[in-house]
Amino acid sequence: MAKLKLTQVKSIIKRPKRQKATMQALGLTKINKTVEVEGTPQILGMVEKVRHLIKVEQ
């Protein structure tokens, strides 16, 4: 599995609860916070749902 580097670039204020929960599940809580995660199908699905709020690097 490939490692993905996720960085939050937009705020989750005024976003739906599901998007807020997805961001928290990914470990992203503040703007410019970066986390590294495995590229599993579950994680890729979560990334797809909030791709407008994050930056993805390989």
Biopython code that builds the backbone (N, CA, C, O; Angstrom):
import numpy as np
from Bio.PDB.StructureBuilder import StructureBuilder

atoms = [
    (1, "MET", "N", (0.839, -1.185, 0.000)),
    (1, "MET", "CA", (0.000, 0.000, 0.000)),
    (1, "MET", "C", (0.882, 1.247, 0.000)),
    (1, "MET", "O", (1.926, 1.294, 0.651)),
    (2, "ALA", "N", (0.443, 2.231, -0.732)),
    (2, "ALA", "CA", (1.179, 3.483, -0.809)),
    (2, "ALA", "C", (0.817, 4.375, 0.380)),
    (2, "ALA", "O", (-0.314, 4.359, 0.867)),
    (3, "LYS", "N", (1.781, 5.134, 0.824)),
    (3, "LYS", "CA", (1.530, 6.118, 1.868)),
    (3, "LYS", "C", (1.019, 7.389, 1.216)),
    (3, "LYS", "O", (1.534, 7.808, 0.180)),
    (4, "LEU", "N", (0.011, 8.003, 1.814)),
    (4, "LEU", "CA", (-0.521, 9.269, 1.347)),
    (4, "LEU", "C", (-0.262, 10.329, 2.395)),
    (4, "LEU", "O", (-0.400, 10.086, 3.594)),
    (5, "LYS", "N", (0.110, 11.498, 1.933)),
    (5, "LYS", "CA", (0.333, 12.629, 2.819)),
    (5, "LYS", "C", (-0.838, 13.587, 2.616)),
    (5, "LYS", "O", (-0.992, 14.164, 1.540)),
    (6, "LEU", "N", (-1.655, 13.755, 3.645)),
    (6, "LEU", "CA", (-2.846, 14.595, 3.566)),
    (6, "LEU", "C", (-2.639, 15.869, 4.368)),
    (6, "LEU", "O", (-2.183, 15.827, 5.511)),
    (7, "THR", "N", (-2.974, 16.995, 3.767)),
    (7, "THR", "CA", (-2.861, 18.287, 4.440)),
    (7, "THR", "C", (-4.190, 19.012, 4.317)),
    (7, "THR", "O", (-4.731, 19.147, 3.220)),
    (8, "GLN", "N", (-4.717, 19.480, 5.446)),
    (8, "GLN", "CA", (-5.963, 20.238, 5.428)),
    (8, "GLN", "C", (-5.663, 21.650, 4.951)),
    (8, "GLN", "O", (-4.789, 22.320, 5.501)),
    (9, "VAL", "N", (-6.388, 22.110, 3.923)),
    (9, "VAL", "CA", (-6.153, 23.446, 3.384)),
    (9, "VAL", "C", (-7.352, 24.381, 3.540)),
    (9, "VAL", "O", (-7.217, 25.591, 3.361)),
    (10, "LYS", "N", (-8.532, 23.828, 3.873)),
    (10, "LYS", "CA", (-9.712, 24.658, 4.078)),
    (10, "LYS", "C", (-10.360, 24.306, 5.406)),
    (10, "LYS", "O", (-10.180, 23.207, 5.931)),
    (11, "SER", "N", (-11.113, 25.250, 5.936)),
    (11, "SER", "CA", (-11.785, 25.075, 7.208)),
    (11, "SER", "C", (-12.992, 24.146, 7.071)),
    (11, "SER", "O", (-13.584, 24.029, 5.999)),
    (12, "ILE", "N", (-13.343, 23.491, 8.177)),
    (12, "ILE", "CA", (-14.527, 22.639, 8.180)),
    (12, "ILE", "C", (-15.728, 23.352, 8.812)),
    (12, "ILE", "O", (-16.771, 22.738, 9.036)),
    (13, "ILE", "N", (-15.575, 24.647, 9.095)),
    (13, "ILE", "CA", (-16.692, 25.432, 9.613)),
    (13, "ILE", "C", (-17.761, 25.529, 8.526)),
    (13, "ILE", "O", (-17.447, 25.745, 7.355)),
    (14, "LYS", "N", (-19.005, 25.371, 8.913)),
    (14, "LYS", "CA", (-20.162, 25.406, 8.011)),
    (14, "LYS", "C", (-20.144, 24.280, 6.983)),
    (14, "LYS", "O", (-20.661, 24.444, 5.878)),
    (15, "ARG", "N", (-19.560, 23.148, 7.332)),
    (15, "ARG", "CA", (-19.597, 21.960, 6.485)),
    (15, "ARG", "C", (-20.566, 20.962, 7.104)),
    (15, "ARG", "O", (-20.829, 21.022, 8.305)),
    (16, "PRO", "N", (-21.099, 20.044, 6.300)),
    (16, "PRO", "CA", (-22.007, 19.021, 6.856)),
    (16, "PRO", "C", (-21.314, 18.156, 7.907)),
    (16, "PRO", "O", (-20.093, 17.998, 7.897)),
    (17, "LYS", "N", (-22.121, 17.600, 8.815)),
    (17, "LYS", "CA", (-21.574, 16.776, 9.898)),
    (17, "LYS", "C", (-20.764, 15.604, 9.368)),
    (17, "LYS", "O", (-19.752, 15.235, 9.963)),
    (18, "ARG", "N", (-21.193, 15.013, 8.260)),
    (18, "ARG", "CA", (-20.487, 13.859, 7.708)),
    (18, "ARG", "C", (-19.079, 14.235, 7.260)),
    (18, "ARG", "O", (-18.138, 13.465, 7.453)),
    (19, "GLN", "N", (-18.931, 15.428, 6.658)),
    (19, "GLN", "CA", (-17.605, 15.867, 6.235)),
    (19, "GLN", "C", (-16.727, 16.163, 7.446)),
    (19, "GLN", "O", (-15.537, 15.848, 7.439)),
    (20, "LYS", "N", (-17.302, 16.764, 8.486)),
    (20, "LYS", "CA", (-16.539, 17.030, 9.711)),
    (20, "LYS", "C", (-16.077, 15.722, 10.336)),
    (20, "LYS", "O", (-14.933, 15.614, 10.778)),
    (21, "ALA", "N", (-16.954, 14.732, 10.375)),
    (21, "ALA", "CA", (-16.605, 13.438, 10.956)),
    (21, "ALA", "C", (-15.533, 12.729, 10.129)),
    (21, "ALA", "O", (-14.647, 12.081, 10.685)),
    (22, "THR", "N", (-15.611, 12.847, 8.826)),
    (22, "THR", "CA", (-14.610, 12.233, 7.955)),
    (22, "THR", "C", (-13.243, 12.874, 8.173)),
    (22, "THR", "O", (-12.229, 12.180, 8.235)),
    (23, "MET", "N", (-13.220, 14.194, 8.287)),
    (23, "MET", "CA", (-11.944, 14.886, 8.524)),
    (23, "MET", "C", (-11.346, 14.459, 9.855)),
    (23, "MET", "O", (-10.136, 14.252, 9.955)),
    (24, "GLN", "N", (-12.170, 14.328, 10.861)),
    (24, "GLN", "CA", (-11.669, 13.914, 12.169)),
    (24, "GLN", "C", (-11.171, 12.474, 12.116)),
    (24, "GLN", "O", (-10.162, 12.148, 12.743)),
    (25, "ALA", "N", (-11.855, 11.616, 11.385)),
    (25, "ALA", "CA", (-11.434, 10.223, 11.252)),
    (25, "ALA", "C", (-10.090, 10.125, 10.530)),
    (25, "ALA", "O", (-9.299, 9.222, 10.804)),
    (26, "LEU", "N", (-9.836, 11.051, 9.612)),
    (26, "LEU", "CA", (-8.548, 11.082, 8.920)),
    (26, "LEU", "C", (-7.447, 11.681, 9.803)),
    (26, "LEU", "O", (-6.265, 11.574, 9.475)),
    (27, "GLY", "N", (-7.826, 12.300, 10.903)),
    (27, "GLY", "CA", (-6.847, 12.894, 11.811)),
    (27, "GLY", "C", (-6.553, 14.347, 11.516)),
    (27, "GLY", "O", (-5.567, 14.898, 12.007)),
    (28, "LEU", "N", (-7.404, 14.975, 10.715)),
    (28, "LEU", "CA", (-7.198, 16.374, 10.346)),
    (28, "LEU", "C", (-8.151, 17.254, 11.143)),
    (28, "LEU", "O", (-9.369, 17.153, 11.002)),
    (29, "THR", "N", (-7.587, 18.116, 11.979)),
    (29, "THR", "CA", (-8.407, 18.947, 12.855)),
    (29, "THR", "C", (-8.144, 20.437, 12.693)),
    (29, "THR", "O", (-8.971, 21.250, 13.104)),
    (30, "LYS", "N", (-7.018, 20.814, 12.107)),
    (30, "LYS", "CA", (-6.664, 22.221, 11.951)),
    (30, "LYS", "C", (-6.117, 22.462, 10.548)),
    (30, "LYS", "O", (-5.589, 21.548, 9.915)),
    (31, "ILE", "N", (-6.243, 23.678, 10.075)),
    (31, "ILE", "CA", (-5.696, 24.033, 8.775)),
    (31, "ILE", "C", (-4.174, 23.906, 8.826)),
    (31, "ILE", "O", (-3.542, 24.280, 9.814)),
    (32, "ASN", "N", (-3.604, 23.380, 7.761)),
    (32, "ASN", "CA", (-2.162, 23.131, 7.575)),
    (32, "ASN", "C", (-1.645, 21.953, 8.387)),
    (32, "ASN", "O", (-0.435, 21.731, 8.434)),
    (33, "LYS", "N", (-2.519, 21.198, 9.022)),
    (33, "LYS", "CA", (-2.076, 19.983, 9.702)),
    (33, "LYS", "C", (-1.886, 18.890, 8.654)),
    (33, "LYS", "O", (-2.696, 18.752, 7.737)),
    (34, "THR", "N", (-0.819, 18.123, 8.794)),
    (34, "THR", "CA", (-0.496, 17.074, 7.836)),
    (34, "THR", "C", (-0.428, 15.736, 8.547)),
    (34, "THR", "O", (0.118, 15.634, 9.645)),
    (35, "VAL", "N", (-0.988, 14.706, 7.915)),
    (35, "VAL", "CA", (-0.921, 13.346, 8.437)),
    (35, "VAL", "C", (-0.523, 12.415, 7.305)),
    (35, "VAL", "O", (-0.778, 12.698, 6.135)),
    (36, "GLU", "N", (0.105, 11.298, 7.667)),
    (36, "GLU", "CA", (0.436, 10.260, 6.697)),
    (36, "GLU", "C", (-0.427, 9.052, 6.997)),
    (36, "GLU", "O", (-0.505, 8.595, 8.137)),
    (37, "VAL", "N", (-1.079, 8.537, 5.957)),
    (37, "VAL", "CA", (-1.967, 7.385, 6.113)),
    (37, "VAL", "C", (-1.674, 6.379, 5.008)),
    (37, "VAL", "O", (-1.109, 6.729, 3.972)),
    (38, "GLU", "N", (-2.063, 5.126, 5.236)),
    (38, "GLU", "CA", (-1.961, 4.088, 4.216)),
    (38, "GLU", "C", (-3.047, 4.315, 3.166)),
    (38, "GLU", "O", (-4.120, 4.830, 3.482)),
    (39, "GLY", "N", (-2.777, 3.938, 1.942)),
    (39, "GLY", "CA", (-3.734, 4.119, 0.859)),
    (39, "GLY", "C", (-4.686, 2.953, 0.692)),
    (39, "GLY", "O", (-4.776, 2.374, -0.391)),
    (40, "THR", "N", (-5.403, 2.600, 1.757)),
    (40, "THR", "CA", (-6.363, 1.507, 1.692)),
    (40, "THR", "C", (-7.632, 1.981, 0.972)),
    (40, "THR", "O", (-7.856, 3.187, 0.866)),
    (41, "PRO", "N", (-8.459, 1.067, 0.482)),
    (41, "PRO", "CA", (-9.708, 1.479, -0.178)),
    (41, "PRO", "C", (-10.610, 2.327, 0.717)),
    (41, "PRO", "O", (-11.270, 3.248, 0.235)),
    (42, "GLN", "N", (-10.643, 2.026, 2.014)),
    (42, "GLN", "CA", (-11.478, 2.805, 2.925)),
    (42, "GLN", "C", (-10.976, 4.244, 3.038)),
    (42, "GLN", "O", (-11.767, 5.187, 3.001)),
    (43, "ILE", "N", (-9.676, 4.408, 3.175)),
    (43, "ILE", "CA", (-9.086, 5.742, 3.286)),
    (43, "ILE", "C", (-9.281, 6.505, 1.979)),
    (43, "ILE", "O", (-9.608, 7.691, 2.003)),
    (44, "LEU", "N", (-9.087, 5.843, 0.843)),
    (44, "LEU", "CA", (-9.259, 6.508, -0.447)),
    (44, "LEU", "C", (-10.695, 6.988, -0.629)),
    (44, "LEU", "O", (-10.919, 8.044, -1.222)),
    (45, "GLY", "N", (-11.668, 6.233, -0.131)),
    (45, "GLY", "CA", (-13.062, 6.659, -0.189)),
    (45, "GLY", "C", (-13.305, 7.894, 0.657)),
    (45, "GLY", "O", (-14.035, 8.798, 0.250)),
    (46, "MET", "N", (-12.691, 7.936, 1.838)),
    (46, "MET", "CA", (-12.846, 9.108, 2.713)),
    (46, "MET", "C", (-12.180, 10.331, 2.080)),
    (46, "MET", "O", (-12.717, 11.437, 2.139)),
    (47, "VAL", "N", (-11.010, 10.123, 1.478)),
    (47, "VAL", "CA", (-10.301, 11.225, 0.815)),
    (47, "VAL", "C", (-11.147, 11.780, -0.320)),
    (47, "VAL", "O", (-11.204, 12.995, -0.512)),
    (48, "GLU", "N", (-11.797, 10.915, -1.065)),
    (48, "GLU", "CA", (-12.639, 11.354, -2.183)),
    (48, "GLU", "C", (-13.797, 12.237, -1.703)),
    (48, "GLU", "O", (-14.179, 13.182, -2.393)),
    (49, "LYS", "N", (-14.353, 11.936, -0.534)),
    (49, "LYS", "CA", (-15.488, 12.701, -0.012)),
    (49, "LYS", "C", (-15.110, 14.108, 0.442)),
    (49, "LYS", "O", (-15.954, 15.004, 0.446)),
    (50, "VAL", "N", (-13.853, 14.310, 0.823)),
    (50, "VAL", "CA", (-13.430, 15.630, 1.330)),
    (50, "VAL", "C", (-12.267, 16.201, 0.515)),
    (50, "VAL", "O", (-11.487, 17.003, 1.028)),
    (51, "ARG", "N", (-12.151, 15.797, -0.732)),
    (51, "ARG", "CA", (-11.005, 16.222, -1.546)),
    (51, "ARG", "C", (-10.953, 17.731, -1.755)),
    (51, "ARG", "O", (-9.885, 18.272, -2.041)),
    (52, "HIS", "N", (-12.094, 18.426, -1.616)),
    (52, "HIS", "CA", (-12.127, 19.870, -1.769)),
    (52, "HIS", "C", (-11.581, 20.597, -0.540)),
    (52, "HIS", "O", (-11.376, 21.811, -0.580)),
    (53, "LEU", "N", (-11.346, 19.865, 0.550)),
    (53, "LEU", "CA", (-10.838, 20.478, 1.780)),
    (53, "LEU", "C", (-9.377, 20.143, 2.047)),
    (53, "LEU", "O", (-8.760, 20.743, 2.926)),
    (54, "ILE", "N", (-8.812, 19.191, 1.300)),
    (54, "ILE", "CA", (-7.469, 18.721, 1.587)),
    (54, "ILE", "C", (-6.592, 18.738, 0.338)),
    (54, "ILE", "O", (-7.072, 18.852, -0.790)),
    (55, "LYS", "N", (-5.290, 18.622, 0.583)),
    (55, "LYS", "CA", (-4.309, 18.449, -0.487)),
    (55, "LYS", "C", (-3.698, 17.073, -0.280)),
    (55, "LYS", "O", (-3.307, 16.722, 0.834)),
    (56, "VAL", "N", (-3.615, 16.290, -1.357)),
    (56, "VAL", "CA", (-3.105, 14.924, -1.281)),
    (56, "VAL", "C", (-1.789, 14.835, -2.024)),
    (56, "VAL", "O", (-1.677, 15.280, -3.166)),
    (57, "GLU", "N", (-0.776, 14.247, -1.356)),
    (57, "GLU", "CA", (0.518, 13.987, -1.977)),
    (57, "GLU", "C", (0.852, 12.524, -1.795)),
    (57, "GLU", "O", (0.375, 11.882, -0.859)),
    (58, "GLN", "N", (1.675, 11.993, -2.689)),
    (58, "GLN", "CA", (2.045, 10.586, -2.573)),
    (58, "GLN", "C", (3.397, 10.417, -1.925)),
    (58, "GLN", "O", (3.861, 9.290, -1.751)),
]
sb = StructureBuilder()
sb.init_structure("model")
sb.init_model(0)
sb.init_chain("A")
sb.init_seg("    ")
for serial, (resi, resn, name, xyz) in enumerate(atoms, 1):
    if name == "N":
        sb.init_residue(resn, " ", resi, " ")
    sb.init_atom(name, np.array(xyz, "f"), 0.0, 1.0, " ", f" {name:<3s}", serial, name[0])
structure = sb.get_structure()
